[in-house]
Amino acid sequence: MRNYELMYIIRPDVEQETVQAVVEKFQGIIVNGGEIVKHDVQGKRRLAYEINKHRDGTYVLVHFTAPSTVVTELERVLKITDEIIRHMIVREQTA
């Protein structure tokens, strides 16, 4: 299992209950085969540039360990989820 960092941005026009549901959905995917080390919902922030006509977004940062199969499934679900406007998964380097 490797260490990963996931950052995703949720659309600003979704309600707080929907934000919580989206966060729980991705936590469930990670926990199904991996382990969450740190999870941080950073709240609504201004984007550096406009993405799909949105100027703001709710940022979520997750550090987790998982095998590559979990990361592949997570990437697939992130791409098809309408509430997510941008995401990035990065493998952390071990010293």
N, C-alpha and C positions, 0 to 999 in steps of 0.2 A: 504494500500500500504506500502511496506517495502523498506528499503534502500539496494541497492546492489552495488557491485563493480565488474566490468568485465575487465579482462586483456586478450588480445589475441595477437598472434604473426603471422604476415603475412610473407609468403615466401619471401626471398630476391631477387629472380629472376623475380618478377613481376614489371611492370613499374609503374611510379608515378600516371598515370591516373587510372590504375587498383586499386592501393592502395586507391585512393580517392573514387572510385566507391564502393569498399568493405566497407569502413568506412561509406559512406552514406547509404548503404543497411542496416547495423546494426543500424544506427541511426534511420532510418525509422521504423524498427521493434520495437525499444524501445519507440519511440514517439507514436506509435499506441497503446495507453493504458497506457503509463507511461510518465515520464518526466526526461530529462537528466539534472543532476545537474552540472557535470563537465566532460569535454571531452578533452583528451590530446593525441595527436599523438607524441610519444616520439622519433620517428625516428629509423633509422637502428642502431642496436646494436649487439655486439657479444653475442652469446648464451653461457651459462655456460657449456653446453655439446651439442654434435651433436644430432640433431633431424631430422630423415628422410634424412640423408646425407647433412643437411644444418648446417652451422656454424654461420650464421648471420640471423637476422630477424628484421622486422619493428614492434616495440611494440606500442600498443594502449591501453590506460587506460580510462575507462568510469565509472563514478559514476552516478547512476540513481535510481529513485524510480518507482516501478511498482508492479502490482499484480502478483501472481505466474503464471497466464496463459501466460503473456508476457515472463516471464523468461523461461518457458517450450518451447515456440515457438522459442525463441532466442537460447536456447541450441540445439534444433533440427537443426536449420539452420546453426549454427556454426559447427556442426558435419559433415554436408554434403557439406560445402563450401571447394573447393579444395585449395584456396589461404591461408587458415588458417592452420598453422602447430601445434598450441597448443592454448588452451583457458582455462580460469577458471572463474567461477562466484561464488562470495562469498557474503553471506548475512551479512551486517554490523550490529553489535550489538548496541542497543540503551541503554544509561545509565539510 
